[in-house]
Amino acid sequence: MSYRFFLWGMRVLVVVSFLLMLATLIYLSPYSKSYSSQQTVSINIFIFETSLFFTLLAGFSLLLFRIRTLKLTNLKSKELDSFAGVSFRQGFLLALAVLILLIMQSFEILVWWDGLLAMGAIIMAELYFLAR
């Protein structure tokens, strides 16, 4: 994947998913009393969590790419392409970790050892990719 395509794709994704998340918060309140079915509430929560995941994915990916390229000068395109891939993977894992912790909190099952287990699983996944 070209790093220019990565940067533009992540910028578009962060704007679109943030606007979708904002629209979900404004127009589709999952805790409103006017809904007649639990299925509608579940769909609204799913839309919100999906848009939150994509917002976090794009935001973390762009932030990590920027941190990697901040101090380095005269980088070649191949190095920037590899930075883009690593930043996307780590952004995905960070967004997944945040979403898992928020879902656990919404079900009221988040305690510190469960949070540590979830973060440990994410760290183990990253270590697997680093070792490979």
Order of alpha helices (4+ residues) and beta strands (2+ residues): alpha-alpha-alpha-alpha
